[in-house]
Amino acid sequence: MTYYTSMEEHPIEILNLPSLEERVKANLDRGAFGYIRGGSEDEWTLRENTRAFDDLQIIPRVLQGLSGADLSTSIFGIPLKTPVIEAPSAAHGLAHVKGEVDTAIGTAMAGSLFSLSTYGSTDLTEVAAAAPGAPQFFQLYMSKDDGFNAFLVNKAVKAGVKAIILTVDSTLGGYREEDVRNHFQFPLPMPNLAAYSSQDGAGKGIAEIYAAAKQDFVPSDIEKIKALSGLPVLVKGIQSPED
């Protein structure tokens, strides 16, 4: 079955995120929209995370003698124009034919930092070339195959990424009811998988793809990736204070 992704190229006026979501829903394949928007099970965690974020408040300071706000900051010595960075997410090609290339370009134009997922729709070398000089991180889903891990990390280092994001909380795919309802499987290949083997992710659900991922994480895995890359390693997915 052929999957048709958007090829539109034009400016859009964004009023707010909820209204943008409704516009996307009306113009995107149902299964793709469900995967991008949805969460696991009955989406309790998704709702709670949103609610918890809404509870955070920015308290303005007055009488400080300031005539303009400066949002610039830095991370690992990398200067950024904004404290908001782009988190890694899979398969941008579901939404647009240029996939992560356009996301990386837009992020660079905003003076922010782009993070590419192992399960992206675009090869990491191509993403790096799309925004030369702009800072990028690479998010690694460790595989049971150490050869695959070394291959991807070395390729990311050669592409010039500034850090590795190591995801440790996705050892199994969540039970995504929206995907089950829509019988969703990834319609597009994942080049970062295909570059190493014939397994490119197309025609599989997220649970099948995660089945090849490492489950038995230990702290030494962080050291392994740090030694392999020579870069800072951010551990993504820590939820318990004990951890």
Sine and cosine of phi, psi and omega as CSV:
sin_phi,cos_phi,sin_psi,cos_psi,sin_omega,cos_omega
0.00,0.00,0.81,-0.59,-0.04,-1.00
-0.98,0.22,0.70,-0.72,0.04,-1.00
-0.96,-0.26,0.80,-0.60,-0.01,-1.00
-0.96,-0.26,0.91,-0.42,0.03,-1.00
-0.97,-0.23,0.37,-0.93,-0.10,-1.00
-0.90,0.44,0.61,-0.80,0.12,-0.99
-0.87,-0.50,0.16,0.99,-0.05,-1.00
-0.91,0.41,0.62,-0.78,0.04,-1.00
-0.68,-0.73,0.98,-0.19,0.05,-1.00
-0.27,-0.96,0.40,-0.92,0.04,-1.00
-0.91,0.41,0.51,-0.86,0.09,-1.00
-0.80,-0.60,0.56,-0.83,0.05,-1.00
-1.00,-0.09,0.85,-0.52,-0.04,-1.00
-0.96,-0.27,0.91,-0.41,0.06,-1.00
-0.98,0.19,-0.77,0.64,0.06,-1.00
-0.30,-0.96,0.16,-0.99,-0.08,-1.00
-0.93,0.38,-0.66,0.75,0.03,-1.00
-0.86,0.51,-0.66,0.75,0.00,-1.00
-0.94,0.34,-0.55,0.83,0.06,-1.00
-0.91,0.41,-0.64,0.76,0.02,-1.00
-0.87,0.50,-0.66,0.75,0.01,-1.00
-0.90,0.43,-0.61,0.79,0.02,-1.00
-0.92,0.38,-0.64,0.77,0.03,-1.00
-0.90,0.43,-0.69,0.72,-0.02,-1.00
-0.84,0.54,-0.61,0.80,-0.04,-1.00
-0.96,0.27,-0.24,0.97,-0.12,-0.99
-0.81,-0.58,0.20,0.98,-0.05,-1.00
-0.81,-0.59,0.52,-0.85,0.08,-1.00
-0.77,0.64,0.67,-0.74,-0.09,-1.00
-0.85,0.52,-0.70,0.71,0.00,-1.00
-0.91,0.40,-0.65,0.76,0.01,-1.00
-0.91,0.41,-0.68,0.74,0.01,-1.00
-0.90,0.44,-0.67,0.74,0.01,-1.00
-0.88,0.48,-0.63,0.77,0.02,-1.00
-0.92,0.39,-0.70,0.71,-0.05,-1.00
-0.92,0.38,-0.69,0.73,-0.08,-1.00
-0.99,0.13,-0.53,0.85,-0.27,-0.96
-0.99,0.16,0.22,-0.98,0.10,-1.00
-0.81,-0.59,-0.12,-0.99,-0.05,-1.00
-1.00,0.08,0.36,-0.93,0.03,-1.00
0.78,0.62,-0.75,-0.66,0.00,-1.00
-1.00,-0.03,0.26,0.96,0.10,-0.99
0.93,0.36,0.45,0.89,0.05,-1.00
-0.88,0.48,-0.70,0.71,-0.02,-1.00
-0.90,0.43,-0.65,0.76,0.04,-1.00
-0.86,0.51,-0.72,0.70,0.01,-1.00
-0.91,0.41,-0.68,0.73,-0.03,-1.00
-0.92,0.40,-0.62,0.78,0.04,-1.00
-0.90,0.44,-0.67,0.75,0.03,-1.00
-0.90,0.43,-0.70,0.71,0.00,-1.00
-0.89,0.46,-0.69,0.73,-0.01,-1.00
-0.90,0.44,-0.63,0.78,0.03,-1.00
-0.91,0.42,-0.62,0.78,0.02,-1.00
-0.91,0.41,-0.39,0.92,0.01,-1.00
-0.96,0.27,-0.35,0.94,0.00,-1.00
-0.94,0.33,0.65,-0.76,-0.02,-1.00
-0.82,-0.57,0.61,-0.79,0.14,-0.99
-0.99,-0.16,0.90,-0.43,-0.05,-1.00
-1.00,-0.07,0.92,-0.39,-0.03,-1.00
-0.96,0.29,0.61,-0.79,0.12,-0.99
-0.98,-0.18,0.65,-0.76,0.00,-1.00
-0.86,-0.51,0.15,-0.99,0.02,-1.00
0.84,0.54,0.60,0.80,-0.05,-1.00
-0.97,-0.24,0.00,1.00,0.03,-1.00
0.94,0.33,0.47,0.88,-0.02,-1.00
-0.97,-0.23,0.66,-0.75,0.02,-1.00
-0.93,-0.36,-0.02,1.00,0.01,-1.00
-0.23,-0.97,0.55,-0.83,-0.02,-1.00
-1.00,0.01,0.64,-0.77,0.06,-1.00
-0.90,-0.43,0.93,-0.36,-0.06,-1.00
-1.00,-0.01,0.01,1.00,-0.07,-1.00
-0.92,0.39,0.51,-0.86,0.01,-1.00
-0.41,-0.91,-0.22,-0.98,0.06,-1.00
-0.46,-0.89,0.38,-0.93,0.09,-1.00
-0.64,-0.77,0.80,-0.60,-0.09,-1.00
0.79,0.61,0.56,0.83,0.01,-1.00
0.98,0.18,0.08,1.00,0.01,-1.00
-1.00,-0.01,0.88,-0.47,0.00,-1.00
-0.95,0.31,0.69,-0.72,0.03,-1.00
-0.76,-0.65,0.52,-0.85,0.02,-1.00
-0.99,0.10,-0.21,0.98,-0.06,-1.00
-0.57,-0.82,0.53,-0.85,0.05,-1.00
-0.99,0.15,0.01,1.00,0.01,-1.00
-0.99,-0.13,0.86,-0.52,0.02,-1.00
-0.91,-0.42,0.24,-0.97,-0.04,-1.00
-1.00,-0.03,0.90,-0.44,-0.01,-1.00
-0.98,0.22,0.44,-0.90,0.00,-1.00
-0.93,0.37,0.70,-0.72,0.10,-1.00
-0.55,-0.84,0.53,-0.85,-0.12,-0.99
-0.98,0.18,0.40,-0.92,0.33,-0.94
0.82,0.57,0.82,0.58,0.07,-1.00
-0.89,0.45,-0.35,0.94,0.01,-1.00
-0.90,0.43,-0.25,0.97,0.09,-1.00
-0.89,0.45,-0.51,0.86,-0.09,-1.00
-0.99,-0.11,-0.50,0.87,-0.04,-1.00
-0.42,-0.91,0.55,-0.84,-0.10,-0.99
-0.87,0.49,-0.47,0.88,-0.01,-1.00
-1.00,0.08,-0.14,0.99,0.12,-0.99
0.76,0.65,-0.72,-0.69,-0.10,-1.00
-0.92,0.39,-0.30,0.95,0.04,-1.00
-0.87,0.49,-0.75,0.66,-0.01,-1.00
-0.94,0.34,-0.57,0.82,0.04,-1.00
-0.89,0.46,-0.67,0.74,0.00,-1.00
-0.91,0.42,-0.65,0.76,0.02,-1.00
-0.90,0.43,-0.72,0.70,0.00,-1.00
-0.89,0.45,-0.65,0.76,0.02,-1.00
-0.90,0.43,-0.66,0.75,0.03,-1.00
-0.90,0.44,-0.64,0.77,0.02,-1.00
-0.89,0.45,-0.51,0.86,0.02,-1.00
-0.99,0.14,-0.06,1.00,-0.02,-1.00
0.95,0.30,0.45,0.89,-0.02,-1.00
-0.94,-0.33,-0.29,-0.96,-0.11,-0.99
-0.82,-0.57,0.76,-0.65,-0.03,-1.00
-0.98,-0.19,0.64,-0.77,0.05,-1.00
-0.86,-0.52,0.84,-0.54,-0.02,-1.00
-0.99,-0.11,0.70,-0.71,0.03,-1.00
-1.00,0.08,0.54,-0.84,0.16,-0.99
-0.78,0.63,-0.61,0.80,-0.06,-1.00
-1.00,-0.07,0.46,0.89,0.06,-1.00
-0.93,0.36,0.25,-0.97,0.02,-1.00
-1.00,0.03,-0.03,1.00,-0.11,-0.99
-0.75,-0.66,0.63,-0.78,0.03,-1.00
-0.89,0.46,0.66,-0.75,-0.11,-0.99
-0.89,0.46,-0.51,0.86,0.04,-1.00
-0.91,0.41,-0.64,0.77,0.01,-1.00
-0.92,0.39,-0.62,0.79,0.02,-1.00
-0.91,0.41,-0.68,0.73,0.02,-1.00
-0.89,0.46,-0.64,0.77,-0.02,-1.00
-0.94,0.34,-0.38,0.92,-0.04,-1.00
-0.95,0.33,-0.45,0.89,-0.01,-1.00
-0.72,-0.69,0.93,0.36,-0.07,-1.00
-0.87,0.50,0.75,-0.67,0.02,-1.00
1.00,0.02,-0.29,0.96,0.00,-1.00
-0.99,0.15,0.62,-0.79,-0.04,-1.00
-0.94,0.34,0.66,-0.75,0.05,-1.00
-0.64,-0.77,0.54,-0.84,0.15,-0.99
-0.93,-0.37,0.34,-0.94,0.09,-1.00
-0.85,-0.52,0.80,-0.60,0.00,-1.00
-1.00,-0.07,0.82,-0.57,-0.08,-1.00
-0.95,-0.30,0.83,-0.55,0.29,-0.96
-1.00,-0.03,0.95,-0.30,-0.01,-1.00
-0.89,0.45,0.63,-0.78,0.03,-1.00
-0.98,-0.17,0.28,-0.96,0.17,-0.99
-0.92,0.39,-0.32,0.95,-0.03,-1.00
-1.00,-0.07,0.96,-0.30,-0.01,-1.00
-0.89,0.45,-0.47,0.88,0.05,-1.00
-0.90,0.44,-0.64,0.77,0.04,-1.00
-0.90,0.43,-0.69,0.72,0.01,-1.00
-0.87,0.50,-0.73,0.69,0.00,-1.00
-0.90,0.43,-0.65,0.76,0.00,-1.00
-0.86,0.50,-0.76,0.65,-0.06,-1.00
-0.94,0.35,-0.68,0.73,-0.01,-1.00
-0.89,0.45,-0.70,0.71,0.02,-1.00
-0.89,0.47,-0.63,0.78,0.02,-1.00
-0.92,0.40,-0.62,0.79,0.03,-1.00
-0.91,0.41,-0.67,0.75,0.02,-1.00
-0.88,0.47,-0.70,0.71,0.02,-1.00
-0.89,0.45,-0.52,0.86,0.01,-1.00
-0.97,0.24,-0.20,0.98,0.10,-1.00
0.99,-0.10,0.31,0.95,0.01,-1.00
-0.90,0.43,0.43,-0.90,-0.10,-0.99
-0.99,-0.11,-0.27,0.96,0.00,-1.00
-0.28,-0.96,0.33,-0.95,0.09,-1.00
-0.94,-0.34,0.77,-0.64,0.12,-0.99
-0.99,-0.14,0.90,-0.44,-0.04,-1.00
-0.98,-0.20,0.93,-0.36,0.00,-1.00
-0.99,0.10,0.83,-0.55,-0.07,-1.00
-0.88,-0.47,0.00,1.00,-0.08,-1.00
-0.93,-0.36,0.18,0.98,-0.02,-1.00
-0.86,-0.51,0.76,0.64,-0.01,-1.00
-0.96,0.27,-0.33,0.94,0.09,-1.00
-0.72,-0.70,0.51,-0.86,0.06,-1.00
-0.97,0.24,0.70,-0.71,0.05,-1.00
-0.92,0.38,0.39,-0.92,0.06,-1.00
-0.98,0.18,1.00,-0.09,-0.11,-0.99
-1.00,-0.04,0.98,-0.20,-0.10,-1.00
-0.88,0.47,-0.57,0.82,0.02,-1.00
-0.89,0.45,-0.66,0.75,0.03,-1.00
-0.91,0.40,-0.64,0.77,0.03,-1.00
-0.90,0.44,-0.70,0.71,0.00,-1.00
-0.87,0.49,-0.63,0.78,-0.05,-1.00
-1.00,-0.05,0.01,1.00,-0.07,-1.00
0.79,0.61,0.70,0.72,-0.12,-0.99
-0.98,0.19,0.75,-0.66,0.20,-0.98
-0.73,-0.68,0.49,-0.87,-0.04,-1.00
-0.89,0.45,0.87,-0.49,-0.04,-1.00
-0.99,0.10,-0.19,0.98,-0.08,-1.00
-0.88,-0.48,0.51,-0.86,0.03,-1.00
-0.94,0.35,0.34,-0.94,0.08,-1.00
-0.92,-0.40,0.98,-0.18,-0.15,-0.99
-0.85,0.53,-0.50,0.87,-0.01,-1.00
-0.94,0.34,-0.40,0.91,0.13,-0.99
-0.99,0.14,-0.70,0.72,-0.07,-1.00
-0.91,0.43,-0.44,0.90,-0.02,-1.00
-0.91,0.41,-0.37,0.93,-0.04,-1.00
-0.97,-0.23,-0.56,0.83,-0.04,-1.00
-0.50,-0.87,-0.02,-1.00,0.00,-1.00
-0.98,0.22,-0.16,0.99,0.01,-1.00
-0.99,0.14,0.95,-0.31,-0.09,-1.00
-0.92,-0.39,0.07,1.00,0.07,-1.00
1.00,0.02,-0.35,0.93,-0.03,-1.00
-0.90,0.43,0.66,-0.75,0.02,-1.00
0.99,0.15,0.18,0.98,-0.01,-1.00
-0.87,-0.49,0.44,-0.90,0.17,-0.99
-1.00,0.07,0.21,-0.98,-0.06,-1.00
-0.89,0.45,-0.55,0.83,0.00,-1.00
-0.90,0.43,-0.62,0.79,0.03,-1.00
-0.91,0.41,-0.63,0.78,0.00,-1.00
-0.93,0.37,-0.68,0.74,0.03,-1.00
-0.90,0.43,-0.38,0.93,-0.02,-1.00
-0.87,0.49,-0.43,0.90,0.02,-1.00
-1.00,0.06,-0.10,1.00,-0.07,-1.00
-0.99,0.12,0.36,-0.93,0.02,-1.00
-0.94,0.34,0.68,-0.73,0.04,-1.00
-0.94,-0.33,-0.55,0.83,-0.15,-0.99
-1.00,-0.01,0.88,0.47,-0.02,-1.00
-0.92,0.39,0.61,-0.79,0.12,-0.99
-0.66,-0.75,0.33,-0.95,-0.03,-1.00
-0.82,0.58,-0.51,0.86,-0.03,-1.00
-0.91,0.42,-0.33,0.94,0.06,-1.00
-0.90,0.43,-0.54,0.84,0.04,-1.00
-0.90,0.43,-0.72,0.70,0.04,-1.00
-0.88,0.47,-0.60,0.80,-0.01,-1.00
-0.89,0.46,-0.72,0.70,-0.01,-1.00
-0.94,0.33,-0.59,0.81,0.03,-1.00
-0.90,0.44,-0.69,0.72,0.01,-1.00
-0.93,0.38,-0.61,0.79,-0.03,-1.00
-0.93,0.37,-0.62,0.78,-0.11,-0.99
-1.00,-0.09,-0.53,0.85,-0.13,-0.99
0.95,0.32,0.31,0.95,-0.07,-1.00
-0.87,-0.50,0.28,-0.96,0.16,-0.99
-0.86,0.51,0.58,-0.82,0.03,-1.00
-0.86,-0.50,0.87,-0.49,0.06,-1.00
-0.99,-0.11,0.79,-0.61,-0.02,-1.00
-1.00,-0.07,0.92,-0.39,-0.08,-1.00
-0.98,-0.18,0.81,-0.58,0.09,-1.00
0.88,-0.47,0.11,0.99,0.05,-1.00
-0.95,0.30,0.81,-0.59,-0.04,-1.00
-0.84,-0.54,-0.53,0.85,-0.03,-1.00
-1.00,0.03,0.73,-0.69,0.10,-0.99
-0.84,0.55,-0.52,0.85,0.04,-1.00
-0.89,0.46,-0.67,0.74,0.06,-1.00
-0.90,0.44,0.00,0.00,0.00,0.00
